[in-house]
Amino acid sequence: MSELPEKSASNRDEKTGVFLPGNCANPAGRPKKGNAWADIYNEVLDSHEIELRLKDRKGNEKEIYLRTENNRTFRYAITIGLIKAAMNGDVSAARELADRTAGKPKQTIEVEQDHSQPQKLSIGGQEIVINA
């Protein structure tokens, strides 16, 4: 078993590495509403104006001010940019638009099976033998 972080290792069985009862990998739980990445992205994408003050390690400051036209959201502006890129031949932009509007195409997987041997299937701890 690979080395586990000290905090995580104390929550696990030494032999199997399985979490002990009452312990988990994320004891703090899911982030509170508003602190998750998706919440932050949505807040920024739904705004029409952003003002950032950045400071690098050397202490140099830089201000960035972004604003959309006609009080449209950044989500709207990004969508228009994606449409323009697709119309100019950007295949990845066209694929993104198609995936977001029509959904991704279903992927089929072909599986070959040896039917000369009985197959075992385990469901809910119960084993079922299937004879072909």
JOTAHU-V743556 format. One record per backbone hydrogen bond with DSSP energy under -1.0 kcal/mol. NH is the residue of the N-H (numbers start at 0). CO is the residue of the C=O. If there is no record, write none. Layout:
nh->NH co->CO
nh->NH co->CO
//
This chain:
nh->8 co->4
nh->9 co->5
nh->11 co->8
nh->12 co->17
nh->16 co->12
nh->19 co->10
nh->22 co->19
nh->28 co->25
nh->34 co->31
nh->39 co->35
nh->40 co->36
nh->41 co->37
nh->42 co->38
nh->43 co->39
nh->44 co->40
nh->45 co->41
nh->46 co->43
nh->49 co->65
nh->51 co->63
nh->53 co->61
nh->55 co->59
nh->58 co->55
nh->61 co->53
nh->63 co->51
nh->65 co->49
nh->67 co->47
nh->71 co->68
nh->73 co->46
nh->74 co->44
nh->76 co->72
nh->77 co->73
nh->78 co->74
nh->79 co->75
nh->80 co->76
nh->81 co->77
nh->82 co->78
nh->83 co->79
nh->84 co->80
nh->85 co->81
nh->86 co->82
nh->87 co->83
nh->88 co->85
nh->89 co->84
nh->93 co->89
nh->94 co->90
nh->95 co->91
nh->96 co->92
nh->97 co->93
nh->98 co->94
nh->99 co->95
nh->100 co->96
nh->101 co->97
nh->118 co->129
nh->120 co->127
nh->122 co->125
nh->125 co->122
nh->127 co->120
nh->129 co->118
//
